[in-house]
Every structure is written in C-alpha cells, then in structure tokens.
Amino acid sequence: MDKIPKKNQMIKKLKKLFLNYNIDGYLIPKNDEFFSEFASPDRLKTISNFSGSYGLALILKNQNHLFVDGRYTLQAKKQSGNKFQIHQIPFTGPQKILSKKDKILSLGFDPKLFTNYKLNRLVGKKHKLIPIHENLVDKISLSKKNKNINYFYILNKKITGNTTKRKIDELLKILKKRKIDNIFISAPENVAWLLNLRGGDNPNAPIPNCKIIITNKKEIYFFSGFHEIANIKKKNFYNKFKFYRLNNLFEIITKLDGKYFCVDNNTCSIFNENIIKSKFIIKNVNDPCYFLKSIKNKVEIKNMKQAHIYDGVALTKFLYWIKKTNIKNLDEIKVEKKLESFRKKNKKYLYPSFNTIAGSGPNGAIIHYRANKYSNRSLKKNELLLCDSGGQYKYGTTDVTRTICFSKPSKLIKNIFTRVLKGHISVATTNLNKIKKGFEIDKRARKWLRDINLDYAHGTGHGVGFFLNVHEGPQSISKYNNVTLKKGMILSNEPGYYKENKFGIRIENLIYVSEENNKLKFKNLTMAPIEKELINFSLLNKEEKNYLFKYNLEIYSNISKYLNKKEKIWLQNLI
C-alpha cells in the first residue's frame, strides 16, 4: 500500500502544543469547514497518512487512535502503520476509548470542523471539550489549503428542469409551515442544487464552496471564500442576492429579523451555530434541500440517462480492450489511465467523479483502494481485477464497478461472484410497492452471501446527485437507512465480497426509481456489461438468467452503434 512517511515528527510537534493550550488530547476529523466529501486541506491525512474519505483521529499524550468505518479498516492499517491504533466505527468509537480513562481529560478541537451533534455523539459528556480557534495541524504543517479555482457557472432550466425561483419558493413554503424565519444552508452541494449553481472548488464534483442564508422575505445572503465573484453577479439570476465573504457571517446575523433560525446539525459547525445562537433561537433540523434534491425530475433523469450512455460506451470499449490485451505489461496505474483515456474521447466528459479504484488481486480486497507508486501491482492472469470508477459529464454523474478475470476462475470465485450477482439482481428487481426502505432492500442483497456465512462491510447502495456529488443522502440501501424511496431517487446497487490479502468482488450499477402504471420499480442507468466468465449459471434461477439477458440486450441496443465491428461482436456474445 502507501509508503508510510515519517509522521512521527508531525505527531511529536502536535503533542508539544498540548502544554501551550493546557489540553490532554486533540481531535482531528476528515472534513474541512464545508463538510464536503473532498477536504481541503486534508488534515487527517497530514497527521496520519490515511487518505480515505471518512475518519477521525484522537491524539492523546501517550496514544494515537484512528477511527474509520468498515470500508477503510484494511486501508487504514496499511497507510498508518504502527503509529495508530485502528478502530472500526460503529463497533468502537472515541467515546468507548475515552470512557475507559479514569482521569477527566481536556480535549482540544477546532470548532469550525465539528458540529455539536457530531462532537457529542463521538466524545460524550464525561470529558472536557476545549474549542481552539486556530487549527493545531495547520500550525505544524507546511501544507496549504487549496486555492479556490474562482469560478461559478449557472445551469439553465433546460438542464435542471426547474428554476431557482421555484426551488426557493418550495423551500420557503416548508419553512413557513415550520414557523422558521431564516435558514442557514451550510452544505455547499445543497446551495449548488438550490441555485442551479456549479463551480470549480472540488476535484471530483462541480460544487463551489459557499453557504447561504435565506430569509422569509426571500432575501439571499451568499457567503463565499472567493476574492472575486463578479461573474456570478453579472448573471443576476435572482434579484435579492447579496454577496459576502465567509468571515462576514456575524455582521449579517446581527442585521436580520425574526425569532427562529434553522440550521442543519450535520453540516453547521459549532463556530457558526454559536454566531447564530447569539441572536436567534436555533431549530436543529435536517436541511430540507437534502430531500428535495434527492427526487430528480424528468429532465434530470433524461440527462443522467444520456451521461450513462456516454459512460457505457467508454466502459464497454475499455472492457473489450482489457479482455483482448496481453496483460503482461499492465499494472493498476496503467489500467486507471487507460480507462480515463476512453472517457476523455467524449467531449461531454469533464473529470472523474471520484478517484478510480483499480485493485488487482489482494488490493481488490481494500474497499476504497487507490493505486500509487508504492502500492502499484502488475496484473496477473490468475488474479481478479476490481475496477470502480465514475465520471462527471455535461450533464450527469456516473459510478460503476466491474470485476474482471483473465483466466478460468476457480469454483470458489465463481460461486462467490454468482452470489454477489444474485444479491445485485435481488436489489434491481425489488417490488418497491411492498419494500420501500433502504434497510429492507439491503437484507435482500446480503441474503445469498449470508446463506454461506459471508458478508461485506459496506452499505449496498448510496444516493447519487445530479451533476453533483457521487455520494448523496438521505436515501441509501444500507442496514440502518429508514428513508422511504420515492420516484426519481437515484442510488447505487453494489453488493460485494472481500477476502483479505486475496481478492475483491463487487458489481455496481446506478439505478433510479421509476413509476409505470402506478407501480414503482428500479430501472438501470449503467450501460456496462457484466463479466459472464465469472458466473456459475447453475446457481441462477430462470428469472435471474432472464434479467441478465435483458440487461445485456438493453446495453447492446443503446450503445452498439458507437462501437467498432469487433467490439460489437464481443458485446453481442455476452447477451
């Protein structure tokens, strides 16, 4: 995996500061002040070398703890070496570790990086929490925050299917019903959706780093870190906009009227909440934008379908190429670059929707693996290749995983792959009129593996945004998700299995909730064929075989005209 850098000195420098601030420990989350999927700077990586998308470090005087979820336990062990004790959330969280301490500890934290909800849930009430307004990792680190790319752009109604004004009116109706005077929208992806706004701050999603306040008078206060926001002002897409820097929040709050202020306790930092609390009564509720944007309209679905046809062509060409190429000279990084090159041939393609996972053999068992010069493995004929990738297109977001073999697979591999496939098909064919919640569907996906005492340590599916984040809530297919699925919601369908130090298997498509004849059902968005050589067809029933036939036929019908003769014949043989 990653070569472990000399983090000792960083940790020692951090602990030296404990005396200056009279603290016994320090909490370092993954997120930055925007609580987005892409942290900049990545302070957790700076201190631990762990590069996953979710995690928390607890640095004590004599101990270093790193908390990750089931997706990242292997990765964390490899990247953080022996400098950290690795714990899997939710089985072991900071609270469990801290509860064993007899002495009451003073724990420092950056109030711009934590919400009250998150902090209380993670740490509990036994110990003393000390807000420190200058980030201690920044004090000891030479790494600098990425500069804003400094551009915004507006999507028109032909792309989004809805206007900013209509979205704001819908939001204000909800606020009026709840007797809320003002709302602080602190999640940048929600701002982007509400204002039909996109930008260049994040490497894998067109989301500008910004926050807004909306009043019951339909005034919008737009807060951004940009030095120049002239281009968005020129657009004048909403007549009651006022533009400010992020550090002007207190100044604005003092000028606003009303009694009740809505903040989302998942994304509003303690720092910002305290500013709002100085004048208003806080109502901690989930930002209504999360649910509103999760239900895609007809135009958004249409655009997503087109993006997946573009992506399907690239993926099919890639799959044909890798199956027909002598893999002797291929490694994970070369595979990643080659897949990217197929996507780049389409003028509508912008950039990856996340860092591509190309895991060969044992690296495929690391759920969110990313190859680098230290971990990069050559492809081997007798090993599986797990390839998880996605793209941002004009206008749509994709995410797909395929497991590829290069020689006759063992009976064990075929049986496991087929059970993963049965789980995948079980999700895709769910009767959504009877089974409507994520946790119920998750059980269906896991059943076939659990029948032989196997399982996987991640959710079966996550929500996906429209030309936004590849991971989106509130909908998901997971053990604990209780959200009722609605028409227009987009999710991933990705059961898998991972054998540590051996192999990884995952099959992932994006699906959306469609309505036909007053009946809800999932429909596939992803247009990439599934590896047939890995299937033990004797384990599939008639309905499952029929599903697979129809799926590959649909792919052929949609993308064959974009393929050359050899690619077309190869795809046809998979039907």
Secondary structure, 3 states (H helix, E strand, C coil): CCCCCCCHHHHHHHHHHHHHHCCCEEEEECCCCCCCCCCCCCHHHHHHCCCCCCCEEEEECCCEEEEECCCCHHHHHHHHCCCCEEEECCCCCHHHHHHCCCCCCEEEECCCCCCHHHHHHHHCCCCEEEECCCCHHHHHCCCCCCCCCCCEEECCHHHHCCCHHHHHHHHHHHHHHCCCCEEEECCHHHHHHHCCEEECCCCCCCCCCEEEEEECCCCEEEEECCCCCHHHHHHCCCCCEEEEEHHHHHHHHCCCCCCEEEECCCCCCHHHHHHHHCCCEEEECCCHHHHHHHCCCHHHHHHHHHHHHHHHHHHHHHHHHHHHCCHHHCEHHHHHHHHHHHHHCCCCEEEECCCCEEEEHHHHHCCCCCCCCCCCCECCCCCCEEEEECEEECCEECCEEEEECCCCCCHHHHHHHHHHHHHHHHHHCCCCCCCCEHHHHHHHHHHHHHCCCCCCCCCCEEECCCCCCCCEEEEEECCCCCCECCCCCEEEECCEEEECCCEEEECEEEEEEEEECCEEEEEECCCCCCCCCCCCHHHCCHHHHHHHHHHHHHHHHHHHHHCCHHHHHHHHCCC
